[in-house]
């Protein structure tokens, strides 16, 4: 794409800012917003991912337009709750931005896709802090499903897997119910209330899991031996029999035979006790299985409780919803730091001057004669250039008898046609220098300050230009310093006569000419006229010669004609190829006519 001033970063950023209703500035290196303005990094002109810049601008503009920063700053809250507020608020404001400006969907998606491809989004795993796992899941799910950034679906899936590995599915289901309310939030306060609800859910779930862990603690089991040792009656019998054997000798034959049968029975199972039946075996295995499950359930509940409590106790750095966006800012900072163009400056905002009806009336009276004369000259010039030109063709409806001799020579171009020249279709932006040096009285105009001559010349020229059909003039004053706003005197499409009282009565400060040129180019970029002209009325050196020359050169390469009118000084020739120098208003009609003859 051809580089012009119309697609330069300051002009496009200013256009976005004006469209979104926010103030946009170009910073040296950093990207940030303070709730009142958005500062973009001064990335190089050939930066290949400008949609990322515009997407970042759209996101920050959404915050400026839709976020209640007083609610964000008010009240102390936990780190987790604050981060969840950021998650819900990002979702809410981006949806609001897309509803208001549907075209921002593309640039917002471009930012998400870029951050995903560059690895700025964190993929949670088992070592990720629990709070970050919950935050990541909520962030990715909402940006994917509520905002429409489908590139984040794999990230949401990964975060959900990590979450379900530790937290019971029922808790995750309740969390899903809450985060699905985020797209319905209509204010920052509602987003904050939802963040508190999530915090309470985590708190309740942690308590539930602790109680479950207590229930699942394994109960102590009684020691198990043979049937005789567990039955006191049998134990008594055994002891008695042993005593009898010791006191009476071998005993009778019946007793001996019974003893032999008992020994034979014991020998069958190979042990000194009865072999357990199949029912006994299954009972014992069931007891062991229940004990194992109880132990496992206890550990799972303990892990879940510990995970959820860690979410609530997260400290700074444990969970950050804007890690990816901060990584993007750092990347843009690095690019701007190494490749920035120091001649680039942001487009200044414009303020209205304080009108003074009496002053305006006096100013109109003082320029009436010169303005009318200049108007007649310029209008006559335009009319003469619009006069019909005659040409002759081989075919047509009007035969010119004076050209009949051409036929004898074989030239059949004897039909007359008239061509009408196109009227000028031009937007002209006049930049009036209101710096402190314009108060100086010197040279031919020693009795009057330069600002008086420049002011009258500017109004006279504006009145003369707007009288010409299809010419659209505007007037802007510049002075103060490089950060001061410009003063809008006459807007494109307004009538200069009605705005005469807005012309500055005093002048002060330095000469931020480069900043004024950027503003003039920005205003012209919004005009539909094919031809665009900037005329600068000034008396001296700009604050930055390098920046002024860069702006002038870029304007000329972009098709904007730039003309300088020097007030009492010839230094204007150092900057403008097309220029004149005047010492009083009377000289304007003589010198400017010659200059404008080729322009119009």
N, C-alpha and C positions, 0 to 999 in steps of 0.2 A: 504494500500500500504506500502511495506517495506521501511523504511527510509534508504536511502543511500546518499552518497555525490553527486551522479549524479542527484538526484531529490531534492536536498537541494535548498533553496531559492537563495543563491548567484550564484550557477551554472546555474540554469534555467534562472534567471534574466540576467546573462551575455550572455547566449545563445540567448535570445530574443534581447538583446541590440546589439549583433553582427549581428544578422539577420536583424534588423531594421536599423542598421547603426547609433546607438546612444550610448552614454555612460550611463551606469546604475550603480548606487551605492546603497548600503544598509545603510540607516541612522539609527541613534539610535531609533528614534520614528516617525519622520515626513515623510510626503509624499509631494513632490513638484518637480517642474522643473524650471530651470532658463534660459531655451532656449538652453543651452549647454549640460546639463546632467539631468538625471531623478533620483531622490532619492526615494527609496521605504522604507516603514517602516519595521523595523525588527520584523515582526510578528512571533509568535511561530511556531515550526515545524509541530505541529498538527492542525494548523488553517484549518478549514474544507472548506473554500470557496476560494481556491487558484485561481480559474478562475476569481474571482473578482480582485485579485492582477494583474493577467496577462492582464485582460481587461483594468484596470486602466493604466498599463504600455503601452499597445497598443495605448490608447488615447493620453497619454502624448508624446509617441514616434511619433505619427502622427503630433502633434504640432511642435516638434523639426525638423521633416523632411520637413513639408509642409507649416508651418506658417512663414510669413515674420514679424518677431518681430519688425523690424524698422518701418514698416507701422502701426503696432498696437500701438506703442509708440508715433509715430509722430502725430502732429496736436491735437489741443484741440477740443473736441466734447462734446455734451451733454451726460448725464448719460444714457439716453434712447438709443441714437445712439450707444454708446460704447457697451451697453448690446446686442443690435441687431447685432452688428458686431460679438460678441462672439457666438451668436446663429447661424448665417450664417457660421461662420468659423468652428465651431464644426461639423456642417453638412458636410461642404466641405472636411475637413481633414479626417473625419472618412470614407467617401465614397472613398477618395483617398487611404486610408490605406487598405480598403477591396479590392479595385481593384488590389493593389500591392501585398497584402498578404491575399488571400481569407480566410485563416484560422482564421484571427482576427475577422471575423464576429461573430463567436461563443462566443469568450471571451467578445467582446463589448456588445453583447446581454445579456450575463450573468451579466455584471455590471448593465445594465438598469433594468433587472428583479430583481436583488438583491435590488437596490435602491428603486424600486417600492414596493417590499414586505416589506421593512423596513420602509416605510413611509417617505423616504427622499425627494420625489417629492411633491411640494406644489400643493394642489387642490384649484384653485381660487374660491372665492364666492363673494357676493355683497360687503363684507367689505374689499376685497383685493384691494391694490392700483391699480388704472387703468393701470399704466405702467406695473405692474407685470402681469395683466390679458392679455395684448397684448403680452408681452414677453413669457408668459407661453403657450399661444395658438400657437405662431409661433414655439417655441421650441418643444413642444410635437408633433405638426403636422409634422414637418420636420424629427424629429428622428424616428417617426413612419412610415411615408410614403416614405421618401427619403433615410433613413439609413436602415430601415427594422426592427426597434425595435417595433414590434406590441403590446407589453405589454403596450405601452403608448397611445394606441387608446382611452381608457376610459378617460384618463386625457385630451386629445385633445378635446374630445366631451364636457366634463364639462367646459373647458375654453371657447369654442365656444358659449355655452349657455349663460354664463355670459356676454360675449362680445355682443351678439345679443340682450340682454335685454336692453342695453343702446345705442349701436351704430347702426345706420341704416344699413340695410342689404346691401345696395349699397356700403357703405364704407368698410364693411367686404369683399365683393366680390372683390373690388379693392386691398385690402390687400392680399387676396388669390392669386391674379394674380402676385403680387410682390414676395411673399415668394416661389412660384413655380419656380422662377428663381434661387433660391439659389443652387439647385443641379447642375446648369450649370456653376456656378462660377469656374474659373480656377486659381484664385489667391486670396491672402488676399486683394489686392487692389480692386478687383471686388466685394468681399464680403462687403468691406467698402462702396463702391459706392451704393450697394443695400441697405445698412443700411441707408444711406443718403436719398435714394428714399422713404423709409418707413417713415422717419422723415418728409419729405416734404408732403407725403400723409396725415399724421396725422395733419400737420399744415393747409393744404388746407381744409381738412374735418372739422376742428374746425371752420374755417372762414365761411364755407358754412352753418354750423349749427347755427352759430350766426346770419347770415343774414336771415335764415329761421325762426328763433325765432322772429325776428323783423316783418317779414311778417305776422306771425301768431298771432300777438298781437291783442286782441279783440278791435274793433272800438267802440267809445261811441255812444249809441243809444238815439234819442229824446224821451222826456217823452210822454206817451200816456194817453189821457183822453177820455171823450165821444165825439161824433161827433160834438156836438154844441160848445164845448170848443175849438175844433181844427179848427172850421170854423168861421172866423171873421164875415162873412155875417150873419150867423145864430145867432151869438152872438149879432149882432146889432139889429136883429129883435126881439129877446127876450127882450133886454133892452127897445126897443121902446114900445113893448106891455105892459111891466110892467109900463112904464111911463103913457101910456094911461090909464091903469086901475087905477092908482093912481089919474090921473087928472080928469077923466070923470065919475067915479063911476062904476057901474056894466056893462055899455056898452049895445049894442043892443042884440036882441035875437039870431041873426045869429052868432054873436061872441060867445055867451054863448054856443050854440050848438056845435060849432067847438071845443071849449075848452073841452066840455064833451067827444067828440069823441077822442081827443088826450089823455085824461086821461084814457079812456077805452083801447086804444092801448098800452099805457105804462103799464097798469095793466096786460096785457097778458104775458109779459115776466118777470113780478115780479120785474122789476127794473125801474128806471127813465130814461132808455135809450134803444135804439133799440137792440134786441138780435143779435149777430153776426151770419152770415151765415156759412155754412160748409166750403166754400172757404176761408172765413176770418180766421176760426179756423186753417186750414191747413197752411195758410200763417204765422200765429203767431207761430205755432209749428216749422215750418221750420226755422224761424228766431232764435228761442231759440236753436235749434239743431246746427245750424251753429255757434252760439256763443260758445256753449259748446265744439264743435270740435276744434274750433280755440284756445280755452284756452288749451285743452289737447295737441294739436300739438305744441303750443308755449312752454309748459313745457317740452315735449319730446326733442325738439330741444335744449332748454336751458341745459337740463341734458346731452345730447350728447356732446354739445360744452364744458361744464365744464369737462366732462370725458376726452375728447381728449386734452384739455389744461393741465389737470393734468398729462397726459402722457408725454407731452413735458417738463413740469417743474419738473419731477422726480429728486430727489436728491439721494445721496449715500444711499444704503440700501432699497430704494423703489422698485427697480427692479434688481434682480440678477439672471442671467441665470444659474450660477453654484452653486446655493444653494444646490442642491442634491449632487453634486460632493464634495462640501465642507463638507457636513454632513458625506459623506463616509470617507473623509480624517480624520475628527475628530474621527470617530469610529475606524479607523485603528490605529490612534495615541493612543487612549485609550487602545486598545488591546495590542499594542507593549509596551506601558508603563508598563503594569501590568504583561506581560508574556514573555518579550523578552529574548533571549539567548545571553548573552554578549560575547560568544565565536564565534558568527557568524560575519563574515566580508565579505565585497563585494570583488569580483574578480577584481584585479587591471588591469588597461590597460597596454599594452606592447608598448614600444618604441624601435626603432632601434638604436643600438649603432653606433657610428661614425667609419666607417671602415678605416683600415690602412693596405695597401697591404704589405708594408715592414715588419711591425710587424707580420703580419700573416705568412709571409714566414719564418721568424726567429722562430716563435713558432712551425711551422710544422717541421722544421729541428731539434729542440730540443726534440721533442717527437717521432721522427721517429722510433728510436730503440725500445723504450718501447711500442709504439703503435703496431709495427709489432709483437713483441713477445707476447703481450696480445692478439692480433688478432689470432695468430696461436693457442694459448692455448684455447681460447674460441671457435674457429672454430672446432678444434679437439675435444673439449668436445661435441659440438653439433653433429658432425658427428658420434662419438662413440655411442651417445644415439640414433641416427637414424639407427644404424645398424639393419639389419633384425634379428628378433628373430624366432627361430624354435619352432614349436609345432606340436603335432600329433593328428590326428582326426580319426574317424571311417570310414570316406569316403574321397575320394580324387582321384587325378590323378597320384601322385608320391608315389610309394611304397618304403619304406625304408627297405632294406633287413636286416639291423642290428637290426631291431625291430621284426623280424619274430618269435622270441622265445615267444613273448607276446601272440601269437595265441594259443600256447599250454596251456596257463593259462586262455584262454577265453577272453583275452584283445585284442580287434580288433583295437585299436588305433595305426595303423601302417602306416598311410598315412601322409606324411610330408606336412606341410603348413608353409609358411613364412609370418610373419606379419611385416609391415613397420610402424615404429613409426612416428607419425606426427612431422613435423619440427616445431620449435618454432615459434609461431605467436604472437609476443610481441611488444608492444610500450613502450619505456623507456624514461622518462623525467628526465633530469639531472638538478638539481638546484644548481647553483654556488653562494656561499656566497661572496659578494663583500663589506662587511661592513668594517668600519675603522680598526677594530682589526685584519683584515687580512693583514695589513701592518706590523704587529709586526714580528720582527726577534728574534727567541728564540730557545732553545733546539738544537737538532741535525741540524736543518736547520737555524742556527744563521746567516749564510752568505746570506741567501735569505729570502725574506718575504713570509709569508704563501700564499698570493694570487698567487705568482708565481708557487708554488707547486700545489695548487688547480687548477689553470688554465691549467697547463700542464696535470695533472691527468684527468681533465674533457675532454680535447680535445683528449687525447690518448684513453680514454674509448669510446668516441663517435665514433672515427674512427674505433675502433675494433668492436663495436656493429653493425655499419652499413654495415660491410663486411659480416655479417652473414645473410643468406637469411631469409626473413620474420621478421627481427628485424628492428624497426623503431624508431631511437633515436631523441631527441631534447635537446637543451640546453638553459636555461634561467638564467640570473643573477639577484640577488636581493640584495638590500642594501638601503641606504638613510634613509627612515623612513616608518612608517606604511601607509602613504598616497602617497608615491612616486610610480611611475609606475615601473614595472619590465622591464628588458632589454632583448629583444628577440635576442638571439645569433644565434641559429640554430633552424629553424622550423621543425616540423615533415614533412618528405618527402624531405627535403633539404639535400645537401651534406655538411658534416662537413668541408671537405678540402676547399671547395669554400668559407666557412664562417669563416675561421681561423682569418682573419683580423678584425672580429667583436668582438672577445673576449676582455674583459675589460683590459686596461693597468693599471688602478688605482682602488682603493677601498676607500669608505668613508661611513660615516653614521652608523646607527644602524643595527640590525639584524631582520627584519620583516619576520621571518621564516613562521609563520602561513599564512600570506598573500601570500607568495610564494607557499606554499603547495596548497592553494585554486586555485591559477592560474594553477599550474601543473595538478591538478585534472580536471580543466576545459578543458585544452588542451587535456588531455587523453580521456575525454568524447567524443571528436570529432573523435577519432581514431577508426578504425574498428577492430583492432587487439583484439583478445579475452583476451589476458593477458596484464596487465598493471602494470608498475613498476615506482616508483619515487625514485631517488637516490639523496640525499642531501649531498653536499660537504660543510662543515662548520667547524668553529674553536671554537665555543663557545655557550653561552646562547642566546636563542631567546629573542626578546623584551618582549614577553608575553609567559611565560612557559605554562600557562593554555590554552591559545588559540592554541599554537603549539601542545600540547598533544591532545587537542580535535580534531584538524584537522587530526593528524596522526591516532588516533583511528577511526575516521569516514572513513578515506581512507581504512584502513585495514578491517573494517566491510563491506565495499563496494567492496571488492575484489581487491583493489590496494595494491600491496606489497610496503612497504616503507623501504628503506635502508639508513643508515647514514654512511658517510665516514668522520671521524674526522681528521682534519689537525693539528697534533701536540698535540692535547688535547683529553683526554678520556671522556670528558663531554658528548660526543655524545651518550654514553651508557645510559645516563639518559632518553633519549627520544626514541631511536630506538632499537627495539628488535634485529633486524639484523643490525650489524654495524662492522666496522673495523676502525683502526686508522693507519694513515701513517705519516711518517716524511719527506719522499722524494719520488720522482717519482718511483724509483727502487722498493720500497716496494709495490707499487700498483700491479705489476704483480704477486707478491707472495701472498699477502693477499686477493686481490680481486678475484683471481682465485678460491680460496677455497669457498668464499662466493657465487660466481656466479655458482659454480658447481651444487648447488641445485636449483638455480633460473632458469637457462636455461635448 
